[in-house]
Amino acid sequence: MKTKTFALLFIPLIVLTIAVTSVFAQTASSKSGISFEAFEAKLKQASPNPQILDARSSEEFELNHLKEALNVNLKNDAELQQQLAKLDKGKPVFVYSINNGRSGQLATKLKEQNFKEVYELPGGISKWIGAGRPVETKTGTGLTLVEYNKLVQSDKLVLVDVHSKFCGSCKKLSPIVDSVASENPNTVKLVKVELFDNKQLGKSLNIESIPTLILYKGDKIVWRNSGLTTRSAIDKVIKAQL
């Protein structure tokens, strides 16, 4: 009987523990991030003078950036502190980078310095452009969808690499896709697309982050992957389509 009593008492305790843990996880998750739509809504609410910080390099900023954004220097802490000192800690601050690497670092610094509301753009400026949102730019719109469709027409499988020369993960993936194409010249055609030079195409392809790989067979997309992936994973997908 003692064993049975223990079991009956212990089961509710497990259930209670799981429930509390689940609630805690959900609360932590809700505080740690914000949806793309919510970010955009809060940014509109903060107009006409939103505090927007771009955590990328000055070269990246010059090519494309959100309107009214201030480019901050993460590599020079003294300069960064001077820039942050000009902001109002009581008002929302919106941060972004190419994806979410550098903006995450900046968001952490802002929270450590007691900024009340810090919102990080999910997916970074890559998703912003892929969603067709406006940017201040010095580059053209790039390839049209018609031109792109002609590029991916082939009797071979066509592997499209949507990337940026400024993206760390893209640089890691680039030699992998290059080797796939060079080692399969009779079956695979490689097309590389620089996202920030082809913003309208990024919207048409609904790019949410980079790198993004898209594999075509005929005129159909048979595989799509965002983020880093392995050579073996790509080989497996290609083999399945031959």
VENHU-V680772 format. One record per backbone hydrogen bond with DSSP energy under -0.5 kcal/mol. NH is the residue of the N-H (numbers start at 1). CO is the residue of the C=O. E is the energy in kcal/mol with one decimal. If there is no record, write none. Layout:
BEGIN
NH&CO&E  NH&CO&E
END
This chain:
BEGIN
5&1&-2.7  6&2&-2.3  7&3&-2.0  8&4&-2.3  9&5&-2.0  10&6&-2.4  11&7&-2.0  12&8&-0.9  13&9&-1.1  14&10&-2.0  15&11&-2.3  16&12&-2.8  17&13&-2.3  18&14&-2.7  19&15&-2.4  20&16&-2.5  21&17&-2.5  22&18&-2.6  23&19&-2.4  24&20&-2.6  25&21&-2.5  26&22&-2.3  27&23&-2.4  28&24&-2.7  29&25&-2.4  30&26&-2.3  31&27&-1.5  32&28&-1.4  33&29&-0.9  39&35&-2.5  40&36&-2.3  41&37&-2.1  42&38&-2.6  43&39&-2.2  44&40&-1.8  45&41&-1.9  46&42&-1.5  47&44&-1.0  49&46&-0.8  51&92&-0.6  52&50&-0.9  52&68&-0.5  53&94&-3.4  54&70&-2.9  55&53&-0.6  55&96&-2.8  61&57&-2.3  62&58&-2.2  63&59&-1.2  64&60&-2.0  65&136&-2.1  69&66&-1.9  70&52&-2.8  72&54&-2.2  72&70&-0.6  74&72&-0.9  76&73&-0.8  77&75&-0.5  80&76&-2.5  81&77&-2.7  82&78&-1.6  83&79&-1.9  84&80&-2.6  85&81&-1.9  86&82&-0.5  86&83&-0.9  87&84&-1.7  89&87&-0.7  91&88&-1.5  93&117&-2.3  94&51&-3.1  95&119&-2.8  96&53&-1.7  97&99&-0.7  104&100&-0.7  105&101&-1.4  106&102&-2.2  107&103&-2.7  108&104&-1.9  109&105&-1.9  110&106&-2.3  111&107&-2.2  112&108&-2.1  113&109&-1.1  114&111&-1.6  115&110&-2.0  116&89&-2.2  119&93&-3.0  121&95&-2.6  122&120&-0.6  124&121&-2.0  125&97&-2.9  126&98&-1.6  126&123&-0.5  127&123&-1.3  128&124&-1.8  129&125&-2.5  130&126&-2.3  131&127&-2.0  132&129&-1.8  133&128&-2.4  136&65&-3.5  137&135&-0.5  138&63&-2.2  139&63&-0.7  148&144&-2.3  149&145&-2.7  150&146&-1.5  151&147&-1.6  152&148&-1.8  153&150&-0.9  154&152&-0.6  157&187&-2.7  158&216&-2.1  159&157&-0.5  159&189&-3.1  160&158&-0.6  160&214&-3.3  161&191&-2.8  162&160&-0.7  162&212&-3.0  163&161&-0.6  163&193&-2.7  167&164&-1.3  168&166&-0.5  171&167&-1.9  172&168&-1.5  173&169&-1.9  174&170&-2.3  175&171&-0.7  176&173&-0.8  177&173&-2.0  178&174&-2.2  179&175&-1.9  180&176&-1.9  181&177&-2.0  182&178&-2.5  183&179&-2.1  184&180&-0.6  184&181&-0.7  185&182&-0.5  187&184&-1.2  188&184&-2.5  189&157&-3.1  191&159&-2.6  193&161&-2.8  195&163&-3.1  195&193&-0.8  197&194&-1.2  198&194&-0.6  198&195&-1.5  199&140&-0.5  200&141&-0.9  201&141&-0.6  202&198&-2.2  203&199&-1.7  204&200&-2.1  205&201&-2.5  206&203&-1.1  207&202&-2.4  211&162&-0.6  212&162&-2.2  213&225&-3.2  214&160&-2.2  215&223&-2.9  216&158&-2.9  216&214&-0.5  217&220&-2.6  220&217&-1.5  222&215&-2.8  222&220&-0.6  223&215&-1.2  225&213&-2.5  227&211&-3.6  234&230&-1.8  235&231&-2.8  236&232&-2.1  237&233&-1.7  238&234&-2.5  239&235&-2.7  240&236&-1.7  241&237&-0.8  241&238&-1.0  242&238&-0.8  242&239&-0.8
END
